[in-house]
Amino acid sequence: MNDLKQQLLDWIEQDRDVLISFLRDFLRCKSANPPGDTTGAARFVQAFLEARGLPFKVVTAHPKMPNILATAAFPEAGRHLVLNGHMDVFPVGTKRQWNHDPWGGELADGRIYGRGAVDMKCGTTAAIFAYTYLNRLKEHLRGRLTLAVVSDEKIMGERGAAYLMKHHPDEVQGDCCLIGEPSGLMTMAFGEKGRLWLKVKVAAPGGDGGYVHASRSAIAIGLAIAAESMQLARLAVPEPAWLKSMLHDAMETVDRAYGSGAFQTSRSVTVNIGKVRGGLAVGMLASSCEVELDLRIPIGLSSEDVRSKLAAIIGRYPEASCQLLGRDEASWCQPDAEMYDYVRENAERITGIRPAKVVSPGRTDARLWRMRNVPAVVYGPSPISMGKPDEHVTVNEFMTVVKVHALSAYDYLAQAGQAAC
């Protein structure tokens, strides 16, 4: 390891308490989406950058969903690396299910607890500090480094990274993107599944609950459609030979990193019944029902392939109609992109684990770079507690993510070669 990379590691170790305190305070900034108000979290990040004399600008598509952009231009021409992370997190749900305050940033038994600890304030903190450290090494780097701290990722909205891509492409597209979304230290993701979000609406006459001969229940119809949609998991998924070989080699690793069954999930259509609303009273036949479906689509199938199958199901129920809430295609970049080697080598040096290249079952902003043929590498903490009560990241895992991101960003910007898509 050269002296400058060792200097990065020394800085990170010296700042161990600073890093932990930053993440804990970041977790105390309530930023659940929905509703999507990240102003408190954004002020916290801005204050950190201001205190260190790092210029930035705030770009907003919505007053309660700011995005923070900071760019450093280095003395010699070179490539443009983007470090991306989001501030919004999943809603908390019922606090009674938590043993630790979801907004407390509690440190206990080597774990940091709070909503967003995994997804993804750990990774966003890594991006912020990697950006900070590399600004100290400007004279040794080439090209540009951009920090994009965004909002509106949790609902795949248009007010965060997607807005920046549309309105500030020169600042955020870059030649490569590194993202600290959850992956587990055993894997790094070069691709992810697509998304099809739909709202099924059912309208029926309704009436007295004892007169079931007079009307069908809208709720019963909505649940029947949801049950039939679960059969879409049986759809055959074509796989390119190179992809099949790579993914099957990593099958056991994926299940260890993401939980038992994760490999099958990553290669199948999955259906999640996200919301069900309907009915006025227990003694009445429901006259209306809404069911929101979250379908995830693996590489090898398109959103239209799945939508047409679901439309056929819904078509068998004349009381039902369907509204598209959002869609994205599965995304990936070639897994031989240069950044993968840097992440893998640095991760192995720090942890002794050589991360496998995988397709993530989740969805991230990485898709926005991949769809533009820009390599986007995801390496972050374990996803096991993501979105659950008592979400947490271990201190050791957090520190590892910070180190790997800082070292890999340095490697990319210290090299004289050209970006490979």
Secondary structure, DSSP 8 states (H G I E B T S, - for coil): --HHHHHHHHHHHHTHHHHHHHHHHHHTS--BTTTT--HHHHHHHHHHHHHTT---EEEESSTTSEEEEEEEE-SEEEEEEEEEEE--B-----GGG-SS-TTS--EETTEEESTTIIIIIHHHHHHHHHHHHHHTTGGG-EEEEEEEEES-TTTT-SSSHHHHHHH-HHHH--SEEEE--S--TTEEEEEE-EEEEEEEEEE---EETT-TTT---HHHHHHHHHHHHGGGGG------HHHHHHHHHTHHHHHHHH-TTHHHHHTS-EEEEEEEEE-S-TTEE-SEEEEEEEEEE-TTS-HHHHHHHHHHHHTT-TTEEEEEEEEE--EE--TT-HHHHHHHHHHHHHHS---EEEEESS--THHHHHTTT--EEE--S--TTTTSTT-EEEHHHHHHHHHHHHHHHHHHHH--S----
